[in-house]
Amino acid sequence: MILFDWGTYNALSTLVKSAILGMKLTEIPPYDFARRARGPDYFKQYAELAKQAFTTITAHAPYYNVVSTVREVQERSLRALINALKNAKLAGAEVFNLHLGWRAWMDQRDLDYCCEAIKRMLSEVPDIVITLETTYTRRQLGTFDDIRAIMECVNSDRVQISVQLENVFMLETGASEHGNFEKANQSASEEFWRNVLHKALSLSRGFLSLRFSQVIGMALGRRILKKRVPLGKGYPDIEPLARALAQFMVREVRDKGLKMRMHLIYTGPPETKFRDSITLYAHIMREVVAYLR
């Protein structure tokens, strides 16, 4: 029995490397969907190869804002996302992770137009789950409250949450506002992460979808943006997160018999993603040992 599927993002060219390293999950990266050279044949080849080695195939949507004050811009983005969704299905993906992007109005219209877009995506491409990624700033769509409201509005089991853990860290500790990541890191205790995981579970239907990389902050005017860095070079610390994940996955999901497929996707820099994926997995599984009977 697999406790959770784990892995990282891969273009077709790196699938074999991930498989040899023992990863059980692969994610199609957003740039694969944004490149015109990636036609249907590419995604069919991806499915053929990936299904030989991985138990889970996911896809990350290209980074287009879901809402815009200009309807023509929003329509173009939506058409591009629907095309990416179709290609993800060709590639064998069960899950299509959607980064909702920047708010356009900073009021209820953002949620209304977002719901409209997601309903259309669901209607045009059946039989694939769309996960909504948590954000690191309230200037973007994707807080827990946003995602809950969208799920209630859309009213489909095919819309779920995907928790980008370092984003939640930045938002919940205030790091995305004040930029003091060292201070924020002091708040990211085991208890902090257990609370985050319980929030995630309350919005999960069939999948407990988790994503992680360490980050540092970058100032752009008044905004604090995140920059992904190799493990050990940024925030938040891995150790309390690994302990919380181990206890939660075993005690709160596995031992209680919840029908939940858990997966953890490492989303850090490509230069170190294989080494870091293995390191992250090892940190968590060392903690899991103590809870297995």
N, C-alpha and C positions, 0 to 999 in steps of 0.2 A: 504494500500500500504506500502511495506517495503522500507525504504530508503536504507538500506544496511544490508546484512546478516552478522552476527558476531558470533564469537565462538573461539574455540581453538582445539588443537589436542587431539584425543581420541583413545585409543585402545578399543576393544569391551567391556572390563570390565568397562569402565567409561562413555559409551554412555548415560546410563540412568541418571547419575548425571548431565551431561551437559543439557540433555533435561529438567529435572526438574527445572534447573536454568534459563530456558528460552532462551538458545542459539539456534540460527537458522542455524548455520553452524557447521560442524564437519570436521576435517581433519585426515586422516589416517596417523600416524606418520611414519617416515622412518624406525624405528627399526622393525615395523611389517613386512616390506618387506625383511628385512635382516635375519629374524629368520626362520630356516628350519621347525620349528614346525607349522608355519603359512601356512597351505595348502589351497586349493580352498574352502573347507567347511568353514573355518574361515571367508574368505572374503564374501562368500555368506550369512553367518549369519550376518555379519556386514551390508550388504545391506538391509537385511530383517528388522533389528531393526532400522537402521538409517533412512530409508525412512518413518517410522512412525512418526518421530518427527522433522526432519530437512529439510529445503528447499534447502540446498546446501551440497553436499558431495565433498570434495576435498581430494587429496592425496599428500604426500610429498615423492619424490623419495629417495631411500637410497643414502648415501653420497659416490658415486663412481665418480672419475674423468672421464669426458666424453672423454678427449683426453690423449694420452700417447705417448712417443717416442717409446715404445715397442708395436708393433701392436698386439701381442698376449694378452698383458695386456688390451689394449683398447678393443679388441674383447670380452674378458671375462666380462669386465665392461658393455659393450653394451648388451650382452646377459642377464646379471643380470637386467639391466634397462628395457629391453623389457619384461622380466618375471614379474617384478614389475608392469609395465604398464598393463599387462594382468590381474594381480590380482586386481589392482585398479579398472579396469572396472568391474570385478566380484563384487566388493564391492559397486558398484553404483556411483563411482566417475565421475563427469563431467570434473574435472580439475586435471591434474597431474603436480605438481610443481617440476621443475628440477633445482637442484643446479649444475651448470656447472663444478665447481671445478677449480683446479690449471691449469695454462697454462703449456704446455710442452716445447714449443719452443720460446715463447715470440715474435712470428712474425705471418705472415699471415697464416701459416700452422695450427695454433690453430683454427682459424675460419673455415678454409676449412674442416678439419677433424670433427669439431663439426657439421657443416652443414650436412656432410655425415652421421653422426650418427643419427641426428634428422630426416633426411629424411627416414632413415631405420625404426626408431621407428614409424613414421607416417604410413608407408606402412604396417607394420606388425600388428598394433593395430589401427583399425579405430574408428571413433566416440568418441574420447576423446580429449580434448584440452590440449596441453602441454604449460605450462607457464615457462618462463625462468627467474630465480631469479636474481635480481641485487646483485652485489658483494660489498664488503667493501674495496677491495684492487686491484690494477691494476695487481697484480701477479696472479689473478684469472680471468677467463672469466666471463663476466656479467656486464660490464659497459653499460650505455645507448647506446653508440655507437656500442659496440659489439652486443647487442641485436637487434638494428636496422639493422645492417649488416646481422645478421643471419636470421632475418625475411624476408629481401629482397632476400636473397639467397634461402631460403627454399620455399618462395612464397606460403604460405598456411595460411588460416584464422584460422587453428587449432594451430598455434604457436603464442603465445602472451607473454606479459611481466607480471611478478609478482614483485612488488616493495617491497623489504624488507627495510622498511623506515630507520631503524637505520644503515643499511649498506650504504645507500645513504648519510646519515648524516656523517658517518666516511669518506667516499670517497670524498665527495664534500667539506668538511671543512678541509681536510688534516689530520684529526685525525689519520687515518691509517698509516700516515708517521711520524708525529712528536709526537704522543701519548699524547698530551695535550688536554684532553677531556673537561676540564673546559673552556679553551680558545675556543675550537670548539663549545661548547654549546652556547657561546655568539653570535655566528653567526647564530644559528638555530632559526631565527625569523619567524613570520607568513609569511612574504614575501618570505623567504627562502623556506618554505614548500609549498607555493602556486606555486612557480616555479617548484619544484619537482613534484607536482601533475599535472601540465600542461604537463611536459615531459612524465609522466606516461600515461596521457590521449592520447597523440599523438601516442603512440604505442599500445593502447588498442583497441581490436576488440570484442565487446560484453561483456567482463568482465573488470571491473576496479579492479584489484587484488592487495590488500594491506596487508602487514604483518608488525608486530611490536613487539619489546620488548626493554626494556632499557638494556644498556650494560656498561661495563667498559673495559679498555684496559689491556692487559697482554703482557709483552715483552718476546719474545722467540728469543734470539740472536738479530739480527737487525730487526726482524719482530714484528709488533704490531698485536696481535690477539685479538679477541673480546671474552668476557665472558658475557653470559646473566645473568641478576640479577633481583630480584623482582622489581616491580614498586616502585618508590621512592628511589631506592638504586643506580641508575645509570644515564646514559645520553642517549638521549637528554631529555630535559624537556617536559612534556606532554602538558602543557597549550597552548603554541603557536601552537603546532601540532594540538591539538583538535580544536582550533579556526579556523585554516586554513582548516582542514578537513570538519568542519561543513559548512563553507561558500562555499567551493568548491563543496561539494556533493549536496547542495541545489541549489546554484545559477548557477553553471557551468554545472551540469549534469541534475538534476531533472527539474529545471525551464526552461531549454533549450530543454527539451524533448528528450535528447539523449537516444538511445536504448542501455543502458549500465546497466548490473547487477553489483552492487558494493558489495565487501565483504572485511571484515577486520578480519584477523586471528591473535590472540595473540599467540606469539611463545616463551614466557618466560619460566622460570624454572618450572618443574612439581609440585614442592612442593606448589607453590602459584598460579598456572595457573588459577584456577577457580575464586578465589577472584580477581586476577589482571585483568582477562578478563572482569568481571563485572565493576570493577573500570574504566577501559579504556573506555568501552561502555558508562558509566555514564558521564565521562568527555566530551565526544563528544556530546552526546545527550543534555546535559545542554546547550551547545553552539548552537545546531541545533534549539532549541526552538525559539531563536530570529529571525530566518530566515523563519520560517514557517508562511504562511499566513492563 
